[in-house]
Amino acid sequence: MRRRDFLKDVAAGAAGVSMLGGGGSALLAREAAQAQPFLLSDHGCGRATGYAETNKIVTVGDKTHVTWLDSVDDGFRVRIRTLDRKTSQWSPIVTIGKAFDNHGGPALTVDAKGYLHIVYYPHHHPFRYRRSTHPNDASAWDNEIQFGKKCTYPTLVCGPDDTLYLTCRESGDKTKPWVVSLYVKRPGKDWQGPRTIMRSDKTGYSHFQEALAWGPDHRTLHLSTRMYSGDHAHTVGYMASPDYGKTWQTPDGKPIELPATRATVSAIAHDRDKKLPGLRCGSIAVDPKGTPHVLYSAGGLRPAEAWIASLGKDAQWRYRPLLPHIQQRLPNWCAFMPGGLTIGADGRWCIALTGNPIEPDKGQGWGGTKNEILWLESSDAGESFTTRIVSKIDPNVGHWMPSIERPTGHNRVARPGLMYLAGDRGKKNTDILSNGVFWVG
């Protein structure tokens, strides 16, 4: 099915009727009513809602706080808005602070008292950190605090005693491997660190895409990673800490000597070929039973594919392909990262992925104009999924970089909200763009 034909079918309200049966039109009407995207901003930069490893949405009580990165004439600004779920009204846009370039987007969490915590700004620079002045209120913030050295890509979670845990990539000079650092901030204290918990096995440019999730004991930290360095090899891996990040181990309890490397983490997938498949990761979720599930994809394959790797009781990984579930609803479509996975307190699985039609044409892949946001949902622990497109299809504008709401310690997620970017990725990290930033919830 060509994209233009699919668009005609969607406009007519009849797409997929033949495969969905007589109720196809009614289903699409319900989907359209569910997914009415709301424009948060029309000044989004080329990475406004990136990156997949970073949580940007927090719901506390009847309020949902959403943060992203805009670009304006004189640079980049971290923004936040709040949805009042009682009235369905959004607050005005609040500016948190500046960012260095389009990689300086925010990470957001909340503590047990309802105070919001946010980190942002760098691309090989120190972080900026602020705390909200009042609980469950994003309209005013305490003074900005700097910490770290050459940092990028923050993750941020909050412990049971309101200690903050942050991981990031930290770069060095050309003679030293780049690393993942862990920083810790106890209530009322300064940021402590860095402590190196992972490192590349090569010098020079490296990327880790590490993501964090708490186990149900709110003590065990689960970490997923996609380790990449200049050798064009990718390793999707996992490790866990049973003691708030002090020590780390493999799924069978074997200690990992720090800093961990691609050889010592629990390997989920490898890529040693320069052409295929181009692995991406950036999302981990833990179910109510304490089982970690890692979402990753191979975007270099055609069709691109995505999987969920779930840890079995025997400490072995089980692999669940998502492409068959997607094509059951959308024949001739595929999906890949960026994306995210959330498992709610009720055990419901919600997945956001970047998808597009499988056809030999331009506009696919990283920031392509044919990209759309796919939503997959399962109420039976991943045995079956429903699939739908939640972005508003425009043949000239790509929709990508979905950011799904995830639990970070004190925010319980029932049905997660979703934010995504509509527009151009830009040619340089410093490009000033006017992209759309949309919310679906």
N, C-alpha and C positions, 0 to 999 in steps of 0.2 A: 504493500500500500504506500503510494507516494504521499509526501507530507501535505501537498495541496489538496489531495483527495480526502485525507484525514481531517483537514481543517473544514472542508465543506460538510463532512459528516457531523462534526462537532457542532457547527453552526446550525445544522438542521435538527440536532437533537437525536440523531439516529445512529451514531457511530457504534459499531460493535453489536447491533441488534441481532444479526445472524448468529453470532456466537454466544450471546447472552440469553437468547430466547425471547419470548413475547414481552417480557418485562424489561427489555433493554432500554427503551426510551425513558421509562419511569426511573430506572436506575441512574441514567445519565442526568435526568432532571434533579434527582436527589443529590448527586455528586456536585452539580453546579451550585445548588443551594448551600452545600457544606463548604465549598471552596470559593468564597468570594474574597480574593486578595485585597488587603487594605494597604494603601501607599503610605508607608512611614516617612519616606524622604525621597526627593528627586535630585539629591546631590551626592548619591553614593559613589564612592571611589571604585577602582577596579577590583578591590578585594573587600568590599564593604561588609560582607557577612562572613568572610573567611576568618579563621580556618576551621576545618572539621573537628579538630581535637579540642577546641576551645568552647566552653559553654558561654552563651550570651543571653540566655533567657531564664528568668527566675520568677516563679509564682509563689506568693506568700498570701494566704488568705484569699481575699477577693481582688487582689492586685497582681498583675503580671508586668514585670519590668523587662524591657528589651533594649539592647545596646548594639551599636554598629559604628562604622567609620565613614564619615562624609569627606568630600574634598571641596574646598572653596578656593577663591582666588588666591589667597595667601597661604594655602597649605591644607593640612588634614586635621579634622576635628572628630573626637570621640563624642558620640551623641547617645542619649537615652530618652525613652518615652515610657509611660506607664498606662496600661489598660485597666480601667475600673470595670471589673466584670459584672458588677451590679447594674451599672448604667450603660455598659458597652461603649463608653466614651474614652478617648485617648487624651492624655495630658499634652500640653505643648512640648516641643523639643527642648531638652536641657543639654547644654554643652558641658562635658566633664573636663576636657583638656585637649591639648594638641597631641598629634602623633608625628613621628619623623617622616614617614611615607606610607604607602598603602599596605605595608606589612605590620603597622603599629596598632592594629585593632585590639579591642578590649577582651578581657575575660572577667566573668561576673559570678559571684557567689553570695550567699547570705548566711548569717550566723544564727544561733539559737534564739537570740533576742530580736531578730528581724532586721538588724543592720546590714545594709548592702556593702559589699567590698568589691573593688574593681582595680585591675592592673592594665596598663596600656603603654603606648608610645614607641618602643624601640624597634630598630632593625640593626642589630649589633651595637646597642647602646644600653644604658641603665633603664630599668623600669620606672614608671610613675605609679603610685598607689594612692587611692583615696577611700575613705569610709563615709557612708551617708551620715548626715548630721542627726537624723531621726530614724527610728525603725520603720521599715516598710514604706519609705519615702525617698524618691529619687530626685527631689527638687532642689536639695541643698547638700553640700559635701564638705567634709573637713579638709584641711590644707593638704596639698600634694606632698608626698614623700618619695624620694628617690632611693633605689637600691639596685645592686647588681652591677655588672660591667658591660660585657658585649653580648647582650641577650636578645632573643627573638622567640616568638611563638609561645606565649604563656598558656599553661593550664592552671586551674585554681579550684581547690576543694576546701571544705571546712570540716574540722574534726569535732568530736562530741563536746570538747571543752572550749570550742570556738578558736582553736589554733588553726591558722591558715597554712596550707601546703601548696606550694607552687613548683612546677617543673618548667623548664625552658631549654631551648638550645643555646649554648654559649660557645661563641667562636673564639679562635685564637689566631696566632700568626701562621704563616705558611709552613712552619716547621713542626707544628703540634696538631694532633687530632682534635677535631671539634667534639664537644661533649654535651650530655644532658645534665643540667644542674638541678638540685633540689634546694629550695629556700623554704624556711619555716618562720612564721610569725605567731608568737603566743600573745594572748590578749594583753594589751597595754605595754608590750615590749617592742623592740626594734626587730626588723627582719634579720634572721640569722642565716649564714651560708656564704658562698655556695658549698654544697657537698656534691661531688661528682658521682652520679649513679650509673651513667652509661657513657661510652666513648666510641668513636669511629675507629675502624682498624686501618684507616688511611689518613694522610694529612690533607689539608685543604678542605674544599667545600664538602659539607655533609648535611644530611637532612634526616630527621628522626620521626616526625609525626607522632610523638608519644601522646597518649591520652590516659587519663586516670578515672577510676570509678571505685567507690567504696563497696565492700561487701556488706551484707545485712548486719554484721556485728559492729559496723561503724568503727572498725579497728584495722581491718585488712584492706590495704590498697592494692588494686589490680591495675596493671599498666600494660597497654598494648603499644606496639611501635612498628613503624616501617623504616628500617635502617637503610640509608642510601648514601653512597659516597662516590668519588670520582671514577670508580671502576665500572660504573653502569650496572651494578648488581643491587638487587633489592632483597631484603629479608623482612617478612612480617613475623613479629615475635611477641612474646609475652613473658612477664615475670610478676611476682606478687610479694608484698611485704606484710607479714602478720603483725607487725608492731609499729605502725604509723611511719613507715619509711626508714626505720633504723637498719633492718636487715632485709635482704631480698632472696627469693628462692624460686626454683622451678616448680611445676605443678606437682611433682612427686615429693616435694619437701627438701630437695637437695639445695644446700646453700650456694648462692652465686657470689663469687668474689667480685667486689666492686673495684673499678667500674665494669659493668657488664658490657659484653660485646656481642656481635651477631653470632659468634661461636658459642656463647654461654647462655643466651636467652633460650627459652623454649620456642623452637622454630615452627611456625604455622605454615609458611610458604616461602620458597626461594625463587629467585630469578637470576640466573647467571648468563643469560643470553642478552646481547646488546639490542636485539630487535624485538623480542617478546618477553613477557607480556606487559611490562610496565606496571608494577604493583603499586597500589595506593591503599592507605589505611587511615587511621585517625579517629576511630570510634570504638569504644568498648562499653558493654553494659553487663551488669550482674543481676541475675534473677533472684527472686525471693528465697530460693534454696541455696544461694551462694555460688552458683555456677557462672563463670565468665563466658561471654559470647563476644567475638571479635568480628566486626564487619570490614571487609576489604574487597578490592576489585583488581581486575587486570584490564586496564583500558587499552592496552596495545593489541589485544585480540580483536578480531572482527568476526562475529559480534563481540563487543565488550561483555565481560561477565563479572558478576559479583557473588560473593559467598558470605555466609556466616559460619565461622569456626567456633564450635562449642566444646568445652572441656568435659570429657567423660569421667566417671568415677575411677576408671583405671589410669587416669592422668594422660590419656591419649585424646587427640583432637578428632572431632567428628565434623564433617563438612556438609553444609546445606547450600546447594546452588539456588540462586534466586531467579536466574534467567527463565526457567520453565514457568514459574509463577507469574512473571511479568508477561511472557508471551501468551499465556493462557487468556489474558485479558487484552493484551496489546500485541497481536502478531506482528512480526517483523520489527519489533523494537528491542533495544538492549539498554543496559544501565551500568553505571560505574560510579566511582567516587569522583568529586567530593560527595559526602553523604553522612548520615548519622543513624544511630540505633539507640532507642530508649525502651527499656522494659519497665512498665509502670508497677506501682505497688500491688495492683490486682493481677499481675502476670501478663498483661497485654503487651505484645511486641509492636512497636511502631518504627518504621524505617523510612527515611527520606534519601533518595538517590537522584543523581543526574541521569537523565535518559534521552535517547533520540532514536529516530527511525534508522534501520539498517539499510543504507543505500550508498552507492559510490558517488558521493557528492560532497561539496564543501559545507562548512558550517557545523561540523561535528567535533567532538573532543573538547579540549581545555578552552572554555570561554566561547564555544561555537554558537552561531545564531540559531541552530536547530535544537539546542538543548532545552529540555523541559524538566520540571520537578515531578518526580514520581513518588507516590506515597503508598507504602505497603503496610498492611496491618494483619496481625494474627492473634486470635483468641485461644489457640490451642498449642502454644509453645513452639511455633514455627512449623507445624505439620502442614498447614495451609495458610494462604495469604489472599487477601483482597488487594487489588491494585487499581490506582487511579492517578490521573494527571491533575495536580493541584495548581499549577501555574496557568495563567491566562495566556493561551497560545497566540503568539505573534510571529509570522513567518520571517520578520526582519530583526527580531530581538531575541537573543538567547536568555534563558532563565537557568541559573546555576548557583553554585555555592550555597546549598541549603544548610541552615543551622537549626538543629532540632533541640528543643528543651530537654535537659537531662538533670537528674538529681545530683547535687553536689555536697550533700551532707545533711542539710536541714530543710531543703525544699522537696517535699514529696510531689511526685509528678503522676497525675492521674492520666489525663489525655494531653500529650505534649503539644505545645505550640510550635510554629515553624516560621522561619524568616528566610528569605532568599534574595538574590541579586538579579536584576533585570538590566542587561546592557553589556557594554564593552569591557574587556579585561585591561585595555590600554597597552601601549607599547613599552612604557617605562614605569618603574615603581613610583615616579614622581608626577605622573600624568594627572591633571585636574579634569575630572569627568563629571557628568551629570546623569548617573545611573539611577534607576529606581530601586528602592529597598522596600520589599513587600512582606506583609505578615499574613499568615493563614492560621487560624486557631478556632 
